[in-house]
Amino acid sequence: MKSRERVFAALQHRQPDRVPRFEIWIDGLLHELGQADPSGAYVSLGQDCVMMPTEAPPGSNEWKNGVDKLGRVWNKGTYVTGAVDTAADLLRYTPPLDYAEQYFDRDRVEQVKIRYPDHCLIFGTHIGPFMSAYLSMGFERFFSRVLKDSSFVRKVLDVRTDWCIALYRRAIDLGAEVVVLGEDAGHRGGPMIPPSVWRELVLPYHHRIVEELEAPVIWHSDGNIESLLSMAIDAGFAGIHGLEPAAGIDLGKIKREFGQQLVLIGNIDVRVLFDSDLDIVRREVRRCIEQGAPGGGYMIATCNSVFDGMNPSSVSEMFRYEGEVGFY
């Protein structure tokens, strides 16, 4: 099977020839892995997907210094807090929807599509409305206002949902076949807000996003969000990415309980990729395939991403061994 066929077979809960390899974010370790081209790296490393190239618009402070157009405050590339506190702040720190066009270079995207016609073109970024809201407002202010002023929080969620849809629509218009909604909603102990609050406050926005986008939507979140997965189904997400073992996520259990309705992606424990024991890496890959692959509906990946500080030899072995095992 070709890579795109393999991915869509999994999305349809069918068994492809082998488990699709679906690492979403790999740009944090390209040089160490001997990769010069961010798009070509996906193919070189055996992935069935290729990330659509994007870039911060000219003059943007994202991942730099200062306050960006969404009200997120940065210092030397690190997120610090949020600047949105009032309705006037929200207006000031909400870009026009056509600003989404500036994140994409049509010519660069077309070149990727021409070079890798058999791969599934994906787009993913951490711009989900819940996450975007708490980053725009800052953690303490946001979670306090959830309790004390939920009407304002809903206003922020409204406009951040508009922005999210505009950005993803632009990606889909340019050829993205699957989109990944980065929406970190949990920590190792559970979700950031109770499931009952999530159902009332966040679920309607997720449902709207899925309804308005003409491509399968995968939800990415770190942490233990097991108690939110029934609402991921209600929202209409095609699948869930992350499934962090350090947060207590048991892939076999999640497969039994949710695998008929959600495609499961990830669960390779990133902690093994900081070590140099390649046997442990191979055991981790085998574990995920044994627990996730039966019956289809699983794509293998780390529980987060490939990022700076990992052992390049271990990451390389993970990618190599994924290609050796996982055949149905």
Secondary structure, 3 states (H helix, E strand, C coil): CCHHHHHHHHHCCCCCCECCECCCCCHHHCCCCCCCCHHHHHHHCCCCEEECCCCCCCCCCCCCCEECCCCEEEECCEEEEECCCCHHHHHHCCCCHHHHHHHCCHHHHHHHHHHCCCCEEEEEECCCHHHHHHHHHCHHHHHHHHHHCHHHHHHHHHHHHHHHHHHHHHHHHHCCCEEEEECCCEECCEECCCHHHHHHHCHHHHHHHHHHCCCCEEEEECCCCHHHHHHHHHHCCCEEEECCHHHCCCHHHHHHHHCCCCEEEECECHHHHHCCCHHHHHHHHHHHHHHHCCCCCEEECECCCCCCCCCHHHHHHHHHHHHHCCEC
